[in-house]
Amino acid sequence: MKKLVLLSALVFGLVFYSCSSDDDNGANDRVSLVGEWRLTNVDFITMKEGGRPASDACIVELVAGYEFHSDSKFYFILGDSDRPLFDPYAQDYWTWEGDSKDFEIVQTNPMSPPYNFGLSPENIKTKQMDGKVTMTFQSKMGNGSEANFTLVKEPIDKTKTPELTDANGESYYCGFFDPK
């Protein structure tokens, strides 16, 4: 009888371990960063005002998505605007390295364009839901703010820019780059 109880406990333990291992970051094992990711939300933890050429919130509200290329090239894709800041494809401004568990976006010259878009994501999580992959992470930004980012792996729609919330959870809109 003792052997049966021990065997049952062992089998139950293995089944429980197997299920929990599959649930923990299972999507991370299968997600390739290469492709287009639409930026849906930026939720600020700390929001620093000011900076060059504007605050982090004013800059990030212009970004419609991210393009990761297999050759380590990276592009921040700006939303449609009457006053584009710069052409993200004009030069190789950024590179990326890593994978969906740990990656970094590096701006090759932090002064060009005149804002450092580089990110060092932490607490990266991916999950698959309704046939789409969602990625969340936390990162510090060029002018000292810190935020949680949410992206969906899907074609970038330049008419959609991210929803922003300030450190109090309130909706935020800067509008600094809107035509007057």
Salt bridges, closest charged atoms under 4 A:
ASP29 OD1 - LYS101 NZ 2.88
GLU67 OE1 - HIS69 NE2 2.85
ASP92 OD2 - LYS73 NZ 3.79
GLU154 OE2 - ARG38 NE 2.53
GLU154 OE1 - LYS132 NZ 2.71
